[in-house]
Amino acid sequence: MNPGNPNHSGPREIWWKQPWPWIILGMLGSVVVASLVTVYIAATTQDSLVVADYTKAGKTINLRLEKDRLAERLGIQVQLSAEAGPDGITLLTARYKAADPAAGVPKFMRLNLSHPTLANLDLNIALISRGPSEYRAQVSDLQPAHWHYTIEDPDAKWRVKGRVKN
């Protein structure tokens, strides 16, 4: 030690007794822990919005588009409405119109209700004819949401898509 040195103020403290190294190491350590938690969550959970077999889904896109085009050519229009009752039962009513008589009037229609985010709530329902242009079905415990729907004829030749709010 040089007592004549004006920059020397006395004995120096050891680095691990200073607060700043521990603050810096704590921030770095928290980033490592957060990244390990993120990796764990990504590895153990599955996103329900992602299709597991995307190649099969990609191959069927052309078939689905052809059904939509056929519905357009025949002038088929289907309006779906949902009315929730006080007892938890929702009445689904579909109104059917076809500009081309070749479309015919189906005895029933297949309804696929898809929840916008939760695949486990999706439903497949048969809409039963209640007249020449009206089809109905009842569903219990239909969650409030903006449901996506597809309606097909019994032979799955045409398809109409839309959204309905419950």
KACOR-V225032 format. One record per helix or strand. SS is the DSSP state (alpha for helix, beta for strand). FROM is the first residue (numbers start at 1). LEN is the number of residues. Records with the same first field share a line. If there is no record, write none. Layout:
SS = FROM-LEN  FROM-LEN
This chain:
alpha = 15-3  19-26  54-6  61-13  101-3  119-3
beta = 76-9  89-10  108-7  123-7  134-7  146-8  159-7
